Amino acid sequence: MNLGISILDRYIGRAVLGGTLLVMLVLVGLNLFFGFVNQVNDIGKGSFGLSEAIQYALLTLPRRTYEMFSMAALLGSLLGLGQMASHSELVVMRAAGVSLFKIIRAVLQAGVILVVIASLLGEVVAPPMEQKAQHLRALTLDQRITFQGDQGFWARDGHSFINIREILPGNRIQNIRIYEFDAQHRLRSSTYAETATYKDDRWLLNDIHKSEIDVDGVETQSFAHAEWASLLSADLLSVVIVKPEILSVWDLASFIRYQRDNGLESAPYELAFWSKVTLPLSSLVMVLLSIPFVFGSLRDSGASQRMFVGIMIGIAFYLINKTLNHLSLVYGIDPLLSATLPSIVFLAVGAWAISRIR
């Protein structure tokens, strides 16, 4: 009996995973094409040519694949289970005494495999590939990353405030200003460095002009080079370059701690953190949602109709999720609630629909 259940689990699992793989291949192909098309207008700028456009599209593909994983899981489950429903295999299973619970268990086991794949893609593959893509683009287009207009990027490190106007590829920054205050919040020194390079856990500043401020006046000194130990590491700066939602959970957690320790705003990164944590689970919810459609009113429908319904559900989930994310940042809604609420709502709807299956 256990052997029969194991064979049945594998059979249903292969249908779900096979359908998801097929859908993913189609979506990946479309994404790769449109990712390349988006770069066509930049070909010829600087040293950004055809090969760089192709490389950029390929390097950003894991990130785009990760973002659409929930949709692929839903459509793939509908496709795989829908084929079984069209061939009356699910009806035969039920008639042979296989309970609905056992079928759901087999589907969710396949869903767990999809969750593992999504987690590996989002945590291990996509973040470094995305950063390589951004560095490639910056180098070949001769772009420099500037934050918040003319004021550059600001950071706090203990009693020091750091202003960086430009971040360059290869752990390099340019036009750096460091303002150091004492415990009474009085400015004690102002340092300007033309460039800096991160190496061996510290920054090497170049072409430095430093002004020391005390009750007797201001003393200015110049140095060719100087080491600068700061909590603001190159890894933390790379967090700022790439959109928060693209980073790994570990990078986000590190940057959130840094922001909190220095009394800085961390809500966008907390939202991205919880969205990353819950996205693989949302794939599992999407797989669960496919079950009512192959046993319910769409059981006898064609594959195109089921896929259309699946696309509508996926779009609804995406829009609700994005809307809540924006509301969270605007109105200060708890990031954990904002990130998990769509999955909870769709899980409740799926559970209710499954409970009505006879």
C-alpha positions in Angstrom: 0.0 0.0 0.0 2.8 2.4 0.9 4.5 1.6 -2.4 1.3 2.5 -4.3 1.0 5.8 -2.5 4.7 6.5 -3.3 4.2 5.8 -7.0 1.1 7.9 -7.0 2.9 10.8 -5.3 5.7 10.6 -7.8 3.2 10.5 -10.8 1.3 13.5 -9.6 4.5 15.3 -8.7 6.0 14.7 -12.1 2.8 16.2 -13.7 3.0 19.4 -11.6 6.8 19.8 -12.0 6.7 19.0 -15.7 3.9 21.5 -16.3 5.8 24.1 -14.3 9.0 23.5 -16.2 7.2 23.9 -19.5 5.5 27.1 -18.5 8.8 28.4 -17.1 10.6 27.7 -20.3 8.1 29.7 -22.2 8.2 32.6 -19.7 12.0 32.6 -19.6 12.2 32.7 -23.4 9.8 35.7 -23.5 11.6 37.4 -20.7 15.0 36.9 -22.3 13.7 38.4 -25.6 12.1 41.5 -24.0 15.2 41.9 -21.7 17.4 42.1 -24.8 14.9 44.4 -26.6 15.0 46.8 -23.7 18.8 47.2 -24.2 18.7 47.8 -27.9 18.5 51.6 -27.6 21.7 51.7 -25.6 23.7 49.8 -28.1 26.5 52.1 -29.4 26.7 54.2 -26.3 30.2 54.1 -24.8 31.5 50.5 -25.3 28.0 49.0 -24.9 27.6 46.8 -27.9 25.5 43.8 -29.1 27.5 41.3 -27.0 27.1 43.4 -23.8 23.3 43.7 -24.4 23.1 39.9 -24.7 25.2 39.5 -21.6 23.1 41.9 -19.6 19.9 40.2 -20.6 21.3 36.8 -19.6 22.7 38.1 -16.3 19.4 39.7 -15.3 17.4 36.6 -16.4 17.6 34.8 -13.0 16.1 37.9 -11.2 13.2 38.2 -13.7 12.7 34.4 -13.5 12.5 34.6 -9.7 10.0 37.4 -9.8 7.6 35.4 -11.9 8.1 32.1 -10.1 4.7 32.2 -8.4 2.9 32.7 -11.6 4.8 29.9 -13.2 4.0 27.6 -10.3 0.3 28.3 -10.7 0.1 28.0 -14.4 2.3 24.9 -14.4 0.1 23.2 -11.8 -3.0 24.1 -13.8 -1.4 22.6 -16.9 -0.1 19.4 -15.3 -3.2 18.7 -13.2 -5.5 19.9 -16.0 -4.0 17.3 -18.3 -4.7 14.6 -15.7 -8.3 15.9 -15.3 -8.8 16.0 -19.1 -7.8 12.3 -19.3 -10.1 11.5 -16.3 -7.1 10.3 -14.3 -8.1 12.2 -11.2 -11.6 10.9 -11.4 -10.3 7.3 -11.7 -8.0 8.0 -8.6 -11.0 9.1 -6.6 -13.1 6.2 -7.7 -10.3 3.8 -6.8 -10.4 5.1 -3.2 -7.6 7.6 -3.3 -8.7 10.4 -1.0 -8.6 14.1 -1.9 -6.2 14.6 1.0 -3.6 12.2 -0.6 -3.9 14.0 -3.9 -3.4 17.4 -2.2 -0.4 16.0 -0.3 1.2 14.8 -3.5 0.7 18.2 -5.1 2.1 20.0 -2.1 5.2 17.7 -2.1 5.9 18.9 -5.6 5.2 22.5 -4.4 7.9 22.1 -1.7 10.4 21.2 -4.4 9.4 24.3 -6.3 9.9 26.4 -3.1 13.4 25.0 -2.7 14.2 25.8 -6.3 12.8 29.3 -6.0 14.8 29.9 -2.8 18.0 28.8 -4.4 17.3 31.0 -7.4 16.4 34.1 -5.3 19.2 33.7 -2.7 22.1 32.1 -4.4 21.9 32.8 -8.2 20.0 36.0 -8.8 21.7 38.6 -6.5 25.4 38.1 -7.7 24.2 37.8 -11.3 22.2 41.0 -11.0 25.2 42.9 -9.5 27.4 41.7 -12.3 24.8 42.9 -14.8 24.7 46.4 -13.2 28.6 46.6 -13.1 28.8 45.5 -16.7 26.3 48.2 -17.7 28.0 50.9 -15.6 31.4 50.1 -17.1 30.4 49.8 -20.7 28.1 52.8 -20.7 30.6 54.9 -18.7 27.9 55.6 -16.2 28.4 56.5 -12.6 25.8 55.8 -10.0 24.7 59.0 -8.2 22.1 59.0 -5.4 19.5 61.6 -4.6 20.4 64.2 -7.2 23.1 66.7 -6.5 23.5 65.7 -2.8 24.8 62.2 -3.4 24.4 59.2 -1.0 24.4 59.9 2.7 25.3 57.4 5.5 25.9 57.5 9.2 28.7 55.7 11.0 28.6 56.4 14.7 29.3 60.1 15.2 30.4 60.5 11.6 28.3 61.4 8.6 29.4 60.3 5.2 28.5 61.8 1.8 29.4 59.9 -1.3 28.7 61.5 -4.6 29.5 58.6 -7.0 29.9 54.8 -6.6 32.0 53.1 -9.3 32.3 49.4 -10.2 35.0 47.4 -8.5 34.5 48.6 -4.9 35.5 52.1 -5.7 33.8 55.4 -4.7 34.5 59.0 -5.7 34.0 62.5 -4.2 33.7 61.5 -0.5 33.1 63.8 2.4 33.3 62.7 6.0 32.0 64.9 8.7 33.0 63.9 12.3 31.1 65.2 15.3 31.8 64.9 19.0 29.4 63.7 21.7 27.9 67.2 22.0 27.1 67.2 18.3 29.8 69.8 17.4 31.6 69.5 14.1 35.2 68.5 14.8 36.6 67.6 11.4 35.7 67.7 7.7 37.5 65.4 5.3 37.3 65.3 1.5 38.8 62.5 -0.6 38.9 62.4 -4.3 38.6 58.6 -4.6 38.6 55.5 -2.3 39.1 51.8 -2.9 37.9 49.0 -0.6 40.5 46.4 0.3 41.3 44.1 3.2 38.2 45.3 5.2 39.0 49.0 5.0 39.0 51.9 2.7 42.1 53.5 1.1 41.4 57.2 0.6 43.3 59.1 -2.1 44.0 62.9 -2.6 42.7 63.9 0.9 42.1 67.3 2.3 41.2 67.3 6.0 40.1 70.3 8.2 40.4 70.0 12.0 38.1 72.3 13.9 38.6 73.4 17.5 38.2 76.5 19.7 41.5 77.9 18.3 40.4 77.8 14.7 40.6 75.5 11.7 43.7 73.6 10.7 43.9 72.1 7.2 46.1 69.2 6.1 46.5 67.3 2.8 47.5 63.7 2.3 48.1 61.6 -0.8 46.8 58.4 0.8 45.2 57.3 4.1 43.4 54.3 5.5 39.8 54.7 6.7 38.2 52.1 8.9 34.4 52.3 8.6 31.4 50.2 9.2 30.3 51.2 5.8 31.8 48.3 3.9 31.8 47.7 0.1 29.1 45.0 0.6 26.8 47.5 2.2 27.4 50.0 -0.6 26.5 47.3 -3.1 23.2 46.9 -1.3 22.5 50.5 -2.2 23.3 50.1 -5.9 20.9 47.2 -6.5 17.2 47.5 -5.7 16.3 46.1 -2.3 14.0 43.4 -3.6 16.8 41.9 -5.7 19.1 41.3 -2.7 19.5 38.1 -0.8 17.8 37.8 2.6 21.2 37.8 4.3 22.3 41.1 2.6 19.0 42.7 3.5 19.3 41.6 7.1 22.8 43.0 7.3 21.8 46.3 5.8 18.7 46.6 8.1 20.9 46.1 11.2 23.2 48.8 9.9 20.3 51.2 9.3 18.8 50.5 12.8 22.2 50.8 14.6 22.6 54.3 13.1 19.1 55.4 13.6 18.3 55.4 9.8 15.1 54.6 7.9 14.9 50.8 7.2 11.3 50.3 6.2 11.9 49.7 2.4 14.5 47.1 3.2 12.3 45.4 5.9 9.5 45.2 3.3 11.9 43.7 0.8 13.2 41.3 3.4 9.8 39.9 4.3 8.7 39.9 0.6 11.8 37.7 -0.1 11.0 35.4 2.8 7.4 34.9 1.8 7.8 34.7 -2.0 8.8 31.0 -2.1 5.8 30.3 0.2 3.5 32.2 -2.2 4.6 29.7 -4.8 3.3 26.9 -2.6 0.0 28.8 -2.2 -0.3 29.2 -5.9 0.2 25.4 -6.4 -2.6 24.8 -3.8 -4.9 27.2 -5.6 -4.7 25.1 -8.8 -6.5 22.1 -7.1 -10.0 23.6 -6.9 -10.0 24.3 -10.6 -9.2 20.7 -11.7 -11.9 19.3 -9.3 -14.4 22.1 -9.5 -16.2 24.0 -12.1 -13.3 24.1 -14.6 -12.7 20.4 -14.4 -14.1 19.8 -17.9 -12.8 23.0 -19.4 -10.1 23.2 -22.0 -6.5 23.9 -21.1 -6.7 27.5 -22.6 -9.6 28.4 -20.3 -7.8 27.1 -17.2 -4.7 28.9 -18.2 -6.6 32.1 -18.7 -8.1 31.8 -15.2 -4.7 31.1 -13.8 -3.2 34.2 -15.5 -6.0 36.3 -14.0 -5.4 35.0 -10.6 -1.6 35.6 -11.0 -2.2 39.2 -12.1 -4.6 39.8 -9.2 -2.0 38.4 -6.7 0.7 40.6 -8.3 -1.5 43.8 -8.2 -2.6 43.2 -4.6 0.9 42.5 -3.5 2.3 45.7 -5.1 -0.5 47.8 -3.9 0.0 46.7 -0.3 3.7 47.3 -0.6 3.2 50.9 -1.7 0.6 51.4 1.1 3.0 50.0 3.6 5.7 52.5 2.7 3.3 55.5 2.5 1.1 54.8 5.6 3.7 52.9 7.8 1.9 49.6 7.7 4.0 46.8 9.3 6.2 45.3 6.6 5.6 41.7 7.8 1.8 42.2 7.5 2.1 43.8 4.1 4.3 41.1 2.7 2.3 38.1 4.1 -1.3 39.3 3.8 -1.7 38.5 0.0 -0.5 35.0 0.6 -2.7 34.6 3.6 -5.8 35.8 1.8 -5.2 33.6 -1.3 -4.4 30.6 1.0 -7.7 31.2 2.8 -9.6 31.4 -0.5 -7.9 28.2 -1.8 -8.6 26.3 1.5 -12.3 27.4 1.3 -12.5 26.3 -2.4 -11.0 22.9 -1.6 -13.4 22.4 1.3 -16.3 22.7 -1.1 -15.0 19.8 -3.4 -17.2 16.8 -3.2 
